[in-house]
């Protein structure tokens, strides 16, 4: 006579599960984890969009600002808000002021070429400015103006929350790092800034508008771009 083996453990497990949660449903179909990830990304993007809209309202509500009063449009930013790379220029020019978008015209074309040289498409990063309104006659922003807008810029960086920040031009350098020396002595060196208890790697380099006026310095920008490409690889950033 053969005794039937009873799986007591299996029976106990079933009873325990039913005690904890009687509505468990077991399926052989695998969980769609990609859909779950997409949902998180969509929620993250919605949150960032709302925060950026709030930041835009704050900038538009600034009072007694000569820059704002003499501009047609506020230029906040453009590109992929979930990108690991945030690029910050100095201030909008006439083309940007008309369109309300950053890095237009000849300056934008040069920036595109610079990024493509290290295999980056501009649409895959996020671009903004240290100053969000065009300075009269495209003059250099004053230290007072840079300091006033740096509060909004630092909030802007925290919202985007990139893994790398690229600062193009001395105004961007001063706004984020507080350094107001010659950019030629600071460019090409990785620095770190801490915003809301988070550390961001920062690379300082020349602004495209400067390179158009002084093309002999493009060789230095190329060295900076290669360092940026290397950092992207070191951090294993997909871009």
FENQUI-V929536 format. One record per pair of residues at least 24 apart in sequence whose ideal C-beta (glycine too) atoms are under 8 Angstrom apart, sorted by the first residue. I is the first residue (numbers start at 1). J is the second residue. Records with the same first field share a line. If there is no record, write none. Layout:
# FENQUI-V929536
I = J  J
This chain:
# FENQUI-V929536
41 = 82
44 = 82
45 = 81  82
48 = 81  82  159  160
49 = 81
51 = 159
52 = 76  77  81  156  159
55 = 152  155  156  159
58 = 152
59 = 132  152
65 = 133  148
66 = 136
67 = 131  133  134  135  136  141  145
68 = 133
70 = 133  134  136
71 = 97  133  134
72 = 97  98  100  134
73 = 97  98  99  100
74 = 100  132  133
75 = 100  101  102  128  129  132  133  134
76 = 128  132  156
77 = 102  126  127  128  129  156  160
78 = 102  103  126  127  128
79 = 122  123  124  125  126  127
80 = 123  124  125  126
81 = 126  160
83 = 124  125  126  160  162  239
84 = 162  163  164  235  237  238  239
85 = 120  124  125  126  162  163  164  165  166  232  237  239
86 = 125  126  127  128  157  160  162  164  165  166
87 = 111  125  126  127  128  165  166  168
88 = 127  128  129  130  153  157  165  166  167  168  172  175  176
89 = 127  128  129  130  168  169  172  207  208
90 = 129  130  131  140  141  168  169  170  171  172  207  209
91 = 129  130  131  132  133  134  135  141  171
92 = 129  131  132  133  134
93 = 134  138  209
94 = 134  138
96 = 134
97 = 133  134
102 = 127  128  129
103 = 127  208
106 = 212
107 = 208  209  212
108 = 208
110 = 208  211  212
111 = 208
114 = 208  221  225
117 = 222  225
118 = 225  226  228  229  232
119 = 229
120 = 239
124 = 239
125 = 239
126 = 160  162
128 = 153  156
129 = 172
130 = 169  171  172  174  175  176
131 = 171  175
140 = 170  171
141 = 171
143 = 174  180
146 = 171  174  175
147 = 175
149 = 175
150 = 174  175  176
154 = 195
157 = 195  200
158 = 195  196  198
161 = 198
162 = 200
163 = 200  201  235  237
164 = 200  201  202  203  228  231  232  235  237
165 = 193  200  201  202  203
166 = 202  203  205  228
167 = 202  203  204  205
168 = 205  206  207  208
169 = 206  207  209  210
172 = 204  207
173 = 204
176 = 202
177 = 202  204
184 = 220
187 = 220  224
188 = 220  223  224  227
190 = 227  231
201 = 231  235
203 = 227  228  231
